[in-house]
Amino acid sequence: MKGLEYRCVAVTGATASAFPFPPAVTRADVDGIQHATDLAAERCLLFVACTRAREALYVWYSGRGIEFLPG
């Protein structure tokens, strides 16, 4: 999907318990540097998803939203 744009993009399930995807992030107590790298990769994925929208972007979450997006 790199380089593609869409008229509307919907990012669903942007909750703190689901994003960043827990299995994709190394725990900080195991490897702090890898943890930071994994968080950066997850943040990049969200950035790419959000920047593919040309006209409208919809972000849905239930409960507590993710820390990467403003309130």
C-alpha positions as a Markdown table, in Angstrom:
| # | Residue | x | y | z |
|---|---|---|---|---|
| 1 | Met | 0.0 | 0.0 | 0.0 |
| 2 | Lys | 3.0 | 2.3 | 0.1 |
| 3 | Gly | 2.4 | 5.3 | -2.1 |
| 4 | Leu | -1.3 | 4.7 | -2.6 |
| 5 | Glu | -3.9 | 7.2 | -1.6 |
| 6 | Tyr | -7.6 | 6.8 | -1.0 |
| 7 | Arg | -10.5 | 9.2 | -0.9 |
| 8 | Cys | -11.5 | 8.1 | 2.6 |
| 9 | Val | -9.5 | 6.1 | 5.2 |
| 10 | Ala | -11.0 | 4.6 | 8.3 |
| 11 | Val | -8.7 | 3.5 | 11.2 |
| 12 | Thr | -10.7 | 1.4 | 13.5 |
| 13 | Gly | -9.9 | -0.1 | 16.9 |
| 14 | Ala | -7.4 | 2.7 | 17.9 |
| 15 | Thr | -7.6 | 1.8 | 21.6 |
| 16 | Ala | -4.8 | 1.9 | 24.1 |
| 17 | Ser | -5.2 | -1.9 | 24.7 |
| 18 | Ala | -4.8 | -2.8 | 21.0 |
| 19 | Phe | -2.4 | -0.2 | 19.7 |
| 20 | Pro | 0.5 | -0.5 | 19.7 |
| 21 | Phe | -0.1 | -4.2 | 18.9 |
| 22 | Pro | 1.2 | -5.9 | 22.1 |
| 23 | Pro | 2.9 | -8.9 | 20.4 |
| 24 | Ala | 4.8 | -6.6 | 18.1 |
| 25 | Val | 6.5 | -4.6 | 20.9 |
| 26 | Thr | 9.3 | -6.0 | 23.0 |
| 27 | Arg | 8.8 | -5.3 | 26.7 |
| 28 | Ala | 11.0 | -2.5 | 28.0 |
| 29 | Asp | 12.3 | -4.6 | 30.8 |
| 30 | Val | 13.6 | -7.2 | 28.3 |
| 31 | Asp | 15.3 | -4.8 | 25.9 |
| 32 | Gly | 14.8 | -1.0 | 26.2 |
| 33 | Ile | 16.3 | -0.1 | 22.9 |
| 34 | Gln | 14.3 | -2.7 | 21.0 |
| 35 | His | 11.2 | -1.5 | 22.8 |
| 36 | Ala | 11.7 | 2.0 | 21.6 |
| 37 | Thr | 12.4 | 0.8 | 18.1 |
| 38 | Asp | 9.2 | -1.3 | 18.1 |
| 39 | Leu | 7.1 | 1.7 | 19.3 |
| 40 | Ala | 8.6 | 3.8 | 16.6 |
| 41 | Ala | 7.7 | 1.2 | 14.0 |
| 42 | Glu | 4.1 | 1.0 | 15.3 |
| 43 | Arg | 3.9 | 4.8 | 15.2 |
| 44 | Cys | 5.1 | 4.8 | 11.6 |
| 45 | Leu | 2.4 | 2.3 | 10.7 |
| 46 | Leu | -0.3 | 4.6 | 12.1 |
| 47 | Phe | 1.3 | 7.6 | 10.4 |
| 48 | Val | 1.2 | 5.8 | 7.0 |
| 49 | Ala | -2.4 | 4.7 | 7.5 |
| 50 | Cys | -3.5 | 8.3 | 8.4 |
| 51 | Thr | -1.6 | 9.9 | 5.6 |
| 52 | Arg | -3.2 | 7.8 | 2.8 |
| 53 | Ala | -6.4 | 9.8 | 3.1 |
| 54 | Arg | -7.0 | 12.5 | 0.4 |
| 55 | Glu | -10.3 | 13.9 | 1.6 |
| 56 | Ala | -11.4 | 12.3 | 4.9 |
| 57 | Leu | -9.8 | 10.4 | 7.7 |
| 58 | Tyr | -11.9 | 8.6 | 10.4 |
| 59 | Val | -10.4 | 7.2 | 13.5 |
| 60 | Trp | -12.6 | 5.1 | 15.8 |
| 61 | Tyr | -11.9 | 3.9 | 19.3 |
| 62 | Ser | -13.8 | 2.7 | 22.3 |
| 63 | Gly | -12.6 | 3.5 | 25.8 |
| 64 | Arg | -9.2 | 5.1 | 26.1 |
| 65 | Gly | -7.7 | 6.3 | 22.8 |
| 66 | Ile | -4.1 | 5.7 | 21.8 |
| 67 | Glu | -1.3 | 8.0 | 23.0 |
| 68 | Phe | -0.1 | 8.7 | 19.5 |
| 69 | Leu | -3.2 | 10.7 | 18.5 |
| 70 | Pro | -4.3 | 13.9 | 20.2 |
| 71 | Gly | -7.4 | 13.9 | 22.3 |
